[in-house]
Amino acid sequence: MRVLLTGSAGFIGTAIGRRLEERGDEIVRVDVMLDNAHGEAEPPEGTHRLDVRDAAEWTDLLRGVDVVCHQAALVGAGVTVSDLPLYAGHNDLGTAALLASMHEAGVDRLVLASSMVVYGEGRYACPEHGVQTPPPRSREALDGGDFENHCATCGRPLTWETVDEDARLEPRSTYAASKLAQEHYSAAWVRQADAAAVALRYHNVYGPGMPRDTPYSGVAAMFRSSLERGVAPKVFEDGGQMRDFVHVDDVARANVAAVDAVAGAGGGHWAAYNVCSGEPVPILDVARLVARGTAARTGDAIEPEVTGGYRLGDVRHVVASPERARSGLGFSAQVRPEDGLAEFATAPLRA
């Protein structure tokens, strides 16, 4: 199969390209090499240094392609409101331009990298009053050390439940809004072009090759950087925030499964899938697992520091259901977080 892979030089794109190549697919690699992801690095050999926002200018590169695997994106929550045009440009205009160029070149199969951030808060329930959709947590509650969401009727803390792909979508950051817009553009393209697309909603991705100390790093890499400096990792809130951490090798496997699924799908097909481990962990345990892996190498055990601090806009719990990916793509994660996060402490990272 001939696959055009955008963001091919990135953390996830590199892992996908490697797995596609191992099974004999022909890969057309495209990456703009954004400074905040790659610094001053030159593109890897065989990579076309191109911007998806200018995809109309390289339509010829798409001819003969069977599936586009679109990983290129500006990530991170966005530092200020002034970042909005950057996210809208790279993520949304870029996706729209790519889809238009695909149509021009006769390519009608897409795998789109989406994210769990489209959900906003996860799924919650009160034992007495059922499923609830809590509003954003107030500054007053967070300042007082109350980090949980509460039942609107009885006021008791809500328990988390797994989020499936039919959950309400409520982006709460610039990045999240741009990822949801990408999904909407791809779904509209599917209907208009009688095409097929799959959106993969990544949960917290980590693993070898992750960039250190950038907006692309993620909390596991930040914990690791602290430990390497001999400093206790700082954990926000009370450390009880539940998340799903999925290894980059599993994310690559999910993409290969999605490439095969979309290649064989009929026109008009659009589906979203959670890409997750299926084994949720509290953020404090993430820090402890990375610290355990560091201690195994250095012999210096450092206990994470729970700060009680918070970031407005952060959600309390987001825990994914892996069931639809298992049934629809045949994908199940192979790397357990308790193993992968400890190994991550000594895995090679990119500068």
C-alpha positions as CSV (number, residue, x, y, z in Angstrom):
1,M,0.0,0.0,0.0
2,R,1.2,3.6,-0.7
3,V,0.6,5.8,2.4
4,L,1.3,9.5,2.6
5,L,2.2,10.3,6.2
6,T,2.1,13.9,7.5
7,G,4.0,14.8,10.6
8,S,6.3,11.9,9.7
9,A,9.3,13.2,11.5
10,G,7.5,13.7,14.8
11,F,7.3,11.5,17.9
12,I,4.2,9.5,16.8
13,G,4.8,9.9,13.1
14,T,8.2,8.3,13.3
15,A,6.8,5.2,15.2
16,I,4.0,4.9,12.6
17,G,6.4,5.2,9.7
18,R,8.6,2.5,11.1
19,R,5.8,0.0,11.6
20,L,4.3,0.7,8.1
21,E,7.8,0.2,6.6
22,E,8.4,-3.0,8.5
23,R,5.3,-4.6,6.8
24,G,6.4,-3.4,3.4
25,D,4.2,-0.4,2.7
26,E,5.6,2.5,0.6
27,I,5.6,5.7,2.5
28,V,5.5,9.3,1.3
29,R,6.9,11.3,4.2
30,V,5.8,15.0,4.8
31,D,6.8,17.2,7.7
32,V,7.1,21.0,8.0
33,M,9.6,20.6,10.9
34,L,8.0,23.1,13.3
35,D,10.6,24.7,15.6
36,N,8.7,24.0,18.8
37,A,8.7,20.3,18.0
38,H,12.1,19.8,16.2
39,G,14.2,22.8,17.1
40,E,16.7,23.4,14.4
41,A,16.9,19.8,13.2
42,E,16.9,19.1,9.5
43,P,14.3,16.7,8.1
44,P,15.2,13.0,8.1
45,E,16.4,11.6,4.8
46,G,13.5,11.0,2.4
47,T,11.2,13.5,4.1
48,H,9.5,16.3,2.1
49,R,9.7,19.5,4.0
50,L,6.2,20.8,3.2
51,D,3.4,22.6,5.0
52,V,-0.1,21.0,4.9
53,R,-1.5,24.5,4.7
54,D,0.1,24.7,1.3
55,A,-1.1,21.2,0.2
56,A,-2.6,22.6,-3.0
57,E,0.9,23.3,-4.2
58,W,2.0,19.6,-3.8
59,T,-1.0,17.8,-5.1
60,D,1.2,15.7,-7.4
61,L,2.8,14.1,-4.3
62,L,-0.7,12.6,-3.5
63,R,-1.2,11.0,-6.9
64,G,-1.1,7.2,-6.6
65,V,-1.5,7.3,-2.8
66,D,-4.0,4.8,-1.3
67,V,-4.4,6.3,2.2
68,V,-3.3,9.5,3.9
69,C,-2.3,9.2,7.6
70,H,-2.5,12.7,8.9
71,Q,-0.5,13.2,12.1
72,A,0.7,16.8,11.5
73,A,-0.6,19.2,14.1
74,L,0.3,22.0,16.5
75,V,-0.2,20.6,20.0
76,G,-0.4,21.8,23.6
77,A,-3.2,23.7,25.3
78,G,-2.2,27.1,23.9
79,V,-0.3,29.6,26.1
80,T,-2.4,32.7,25.4
81,V,-5.5,33.7,23.5
82,S,-3.2,35.1,20.9
83,D,-2.2,31.5,20.0
84,L,-5.7,30.9,18.5
85,P,-4.8,31.8,14.9
86,L,-1.7,29.4,15.0
87,Y,-3.9,26.4,16.0
88,A,-6.6,27.3,13.6
89,G,-4.0,27.7,10.8
90,H,-1.8,24.6,11.3
91,N,-4.6,22.2,12.5
92,D,-7.8,23.3,10.8
93,L,-6.8,25.2,7.7
94,G,-4.0,22.6,7.2
95,T,-6.5,19.7,7.4
96,A,-9.0,21.5,5.1
97,A,-6.3,22.2,2.5
98,L,-5.1,18.6,2.7
99,L,-8.6,17.2,2.2
100,A,-9.2,19.5,-0.8
101,S,-5.9,18.4,-2.3
102,M,-6.7,14.8,-1.7
103,H,-9.9,15.2,-3.6
104,E,-8.1,16.9,-6.4
105,A,-5.7,14.0,-6.6
106,G,-8.3,11.3,-6.4
107,V,-7.4,10.1,-2.9
108,D,-10.4,9.3,-0.7
109,R,-9.1,7.4,2.3
110,L,-7.9,9.2,5.5
111,V,-6.7,8.3,9.0
112,L,-6.8,11.4,11.2
113,A,-4.9,11.9,14.5
114,S,-7.4,13.3,17.0
115,S,-7.3,13.5,20.7
116,M,-9.1,12.7,24.0
117,V,-9.2,16.5,24.6
118,V,-12.3,16.7,22.4
119,Y,-14.3,15.2,25.3
120,G,-13.5,17.9,27.9
121,E,-14.4,16.3,31.2
122,G,-14.9,12.6,31.3
123,R,-18.0,10.6,32.3
124,Y,-19.3,10.9,35.8
125,A,-22.1,9.4,37.9
126,C,-23.6,9.8,41.3
127,P,-24.5,6.5,43.0
128,E,-28.0,7.9,43.8
129,H,-28.7,10.4,41.0
130,G,-27.1,8.7,38.0
131,V,-24.9,10.1,35.1
132,Q,-24.0,13.7,35.3
133,T,-22.3,16.3,33.2
134,P,-20.5,18.7,35.6
135,P,-19.6,22.2,34.7
136,P,-16.0,23.4,34.8
137,R,-14.7,23.4,38.4
138,S,-14.7,26.8,40.1
139,R,-11.6,28.7,41.2
140,E,-13.0,28.9,44.7
141,A,-13.4,25.1,45.0
142,L,-9.9,24.5,43.6
143,D,-8.3,27.1,45.9
144,G,-10.0,25.3,48.8
145,G,-8.5,22.0,47.8
146,D,-11.8,20.5,46.6
147,F,-10.7,19.0,43.3
148,E,-13.6,16.6,42.6
149,N,-16.8,17.2,40.6
150,H,-20.0,17.0,42.7
151,C,-23.5,15.9,42.1
152,A,-25.8,18.8,41.2
153,T,-28.6,17.3,43.4
154,C,-26.9,15.9,46.6
155,G,-23.5,17.5,46.4
156,R,-21.6,14.3,46.9
157,P,-18.4,13.7,44.9
158,L,-19.0,12.1,41.5
159,T,-17.3,8.8,40.6
160,W,-15.6,8.5,37.2
161,E,-16.7,6.1,34.5
162,T,-15.2,5.2,31.1
163,V,-15.8,7.5,28.2
164,D,-16.9,5.9,24.9
165,E,-16.9,7.6,21.5
166,D,-20.5,8.6,21.7
167,A,-19.9,10.9,24.7
168,R,-20.6,14.6,24.4
169,L,-17.8,16.6,22.9
170,E,-16.9,19.7,24.8
171,P,-13.4,21.1,24.0
172,R,-12.0,23.3,26.7
173,S,-8.8,24.6,25.2
174,T,-7.5,26.1,22.0
175,Y,-5.9,22.8,21.0
176,A,-9.0,20.8,21.8
177,A,-11.2,23.1,19.7
178,S,-8.9,22.7,16.8
179,K,-8.9,18.9,17.1
180,L,-12.6,18.8,17.1
181,A,-12.7,21.1,14.0
182,Q,-10.4,18.6,12.3
183,E,-12.9,15.8,13.0
184,H,-15.8,18.0,11.6
185,Y,-13.9,18.8,8.5
186,S,-13.1,15.2,7.8
187,A,-16.7,14.1,8.4
188,A,-18.0,16.7,6.0
189,W,-15.4,15.7,3.4
190,V,-16.5,12.1,3.8
191,R,-20.1,13.0,2.9
192,Q,-19.2,15.4,0.1
193,A,-16.5,13.3,-1.6
194,D,-18.1,9.9,-0.9
195,A,-14.8,9.1,0.9
196,A,-13.9,7.2,4.1
197,A,-12.1,8.4,7.2
198,V,-11.2,7.2,10.7
199,A,-10.3,9.6,13.6
200,L,-8.1,8.1,16.3
201,R,-8.6,9.9,19.7
202,Y,-5.2,9.4,21.3
203,H,-5.1,9.5,25.1
204,N,-1.8,10.3,26.9
205,V,0.9,9.0,24.6
206,Y,4.4,8.3,25.9
207,G,7.4,6.3,24.9
208,P,10.9,6.3,23.4
209,G,11.6,9.2,21.0
210,M,9.4,11.6,22.9
211,P,10.8,15.1,22.8
212,R,11.9,16.4,26.1
213,D,10.9,19.7,27.7
214,T,8.6,21.0,24.9
215,P,4.8,21.5,24.5
216,Y,4.9,18.0,22.8
217,S,6.5,16.3,25.9
218,G,3.5,15.4,28.0
219,V,3.5,15.0,31.8
220,A,5.4,11.7,31.9
221,A,8.4,13.4,30.2
222,M,8.2,16.3,32.5
223,F,8.3,14.0,35.5
224,R,11.3,12.3,34.0
225,S,13.1,15.6,33.4
226,S,12.6,16.5,37.1
227,L,14.0,13.2,38.3
228,E,17.0,13.5,36.0
229,R,17.8,16.8,37.7
230,G,17.4,15.1,41.1
231,V,14.3,17.1,41.8
232,A,11.0,15.6,43.0
233,P,8.3,15.6,40.3
234,K,5.6,18.1,41.1
235,V,2.1,16.7,40.9
236,F,-0.9,19.0,40.7
237,E,-4.1,18.8,42.7
238,D,-4.0,15.8,45.0
239,G,-2.6,13.4,42.4
240,G,-5.8,11.5,42.1
241,Q,-6.7,12.7,38.6
242,M,-7.4,9.6,36.5
243,R,-5.9,9.3,33.0
244,D,-5.1,6.6,30.5
245,F,-1.5,6.4,29.3
246,V,-0.9,4.6,26.0
247,H,2.6,3.6,24.7
248,V,3.6,5.1,21.3
249,D,4.2,1.6,19.9
250,D,0.6,0.8,20.6
251,V,-0.5,4.1,19.0
252,A,1.5,3.1,15.9
253,R,-0.2,-0.3,15.8
254,A,-3.6,1.4,16.1
255,N,-2.8,3.6,13.1
256,V,-1.8,0.6,11.0
257,A,-5.0,-1.1,11.9
258,A,-6.9,2.1,10.9
259,V,-5.1,2.3,7.6
260,D,-6.2,-1.2,6.8
261,A,-9.7,-0.6,8.0
262,V,-10.2,2.6,6.0
263,A,-8.6,1.2,2.9
264,G,-11.3,-1.5,2.9
265,A,-14.2,0.7,3.9
266,G,-17.0,1.8,1.6
267,G,-17.7,5.4,0.6
268,G,-19.4,7.5,3.2
269,H,-17.7,5.7,6.2
270,W,-16.6,7.9,9.1
271,A,-15.7,6.5,12.6
272,A,-13.9,7.7,15.7
273,Y,-12.0,5.4,18.1
274,N,-10.3,5.8,21.4
275,V,-6.7,4.8,21.4
276,C,-5.9,3.9,24.9
277,S,-4.4,1.3,27.2
278,G,-7.6,0.4,28.9
279,E,-5.8,0.6,32.2
280,P,-6.4,4.0,33.9
281,V,-3.8,5.3,36.4
282,P,-3.8,8.3,38.8
283,I,-1.3,11.0,37.9
284,L,0.5,10.4,41.2
285,D,1.1,6.8,40.3
286,V,2.4,7.9,36.9
287,A,5.0,10.0,38.7
288,R,5.8,7.1,41.1
289,L,6.2,4.6,38.2
290,V,8.6,6.9,36.4
291,A,10.5,7.5,39.6
292,R,10.7,3.7,40.2
293,G,12.3,3.3,36.8
294,T,14.8,6.1,37.5
295,A,15.7,4.6,40.9
296,A,16.3,1.2,39.2
297,R,19.1,2.9,37.2
298,T,20.5,5.4,39.7
299,G,19.6,3.8,43.1
300,D,18.3,7.2,44.2
301,A,14.6,6.9,45.0
302,I,12.7,10.3,44.9
303,E,9.2,10.5,46.1
304,P,6.9,12.8,44.0
305,E,5.7,16.0,45.6
306,V,1.9,16.6,45.6
307,T,1.6,20.4,45.4
308,G,-2.2,21.0,45.6
309,G,-1.7,23.5,42.8
310,Y,-3.9,23.5,39.7
311,R,-4.4,24.8,36.3
312,L,-7.7,26.4,35.4
313,G,-9.3,24.5,32.5
314,D,-7.8,21.1,33.5
315,V,-10.3,18.4,33.7
316,R,-10.5,16.1,36.7
317,H,-10.8,12.6,35.2
318,V,-10.8,11.3,31.6
319,V,-10.7,7.5,31.3
320,A,-11.4,5.9,27.9
321,S,-13.3,2.9,26.9
322,P,-11.2,0.6,24.6
323,E,-14.2,-1.5,23.5
324,R,-15.0,0.2,20.1
325,A,-11.4,0.1,18.9
326,R,-11.2,-3.6,19.9
327,S,-14.3,-4.5,18.0
328,G,-14.0,-2.1,15.1
329,L,-10.3,-2.1,14.4
330,G,-9.2,-5.3,16.2
331,F,-6.8,-3.1,18.3
332,S,-5.9,-3.7,21.9
333,A,-2.9,-2.2,23.6
334,Q,-0.1,-4.5,24.4
335,V,2.1,-2.4,26.7
336,R,0.7,-2.1,30.3
337,P,1.3,1.3,31.9
338,E,2.9,-0.2,35.0
339,D,5.6,-1.7,32.7
340,G,5.8,1.0,30.0
341,L,6.0,4.0,32.4
342,A,8.8,2.4,34.5
343,E,10.7,1.6,31.3
344,F,10.1,5.1,30.0
345,A,12.3,6.5,32.8
346,T,15.4,5.3,30.9
347,A,14.1,5.3,27.3
348,P,16.0,7.4,24.7
349,L,14.3,10.8,24.1
350,R,15.0,13.4,21.5
351,A,16.5,16.7,22.4
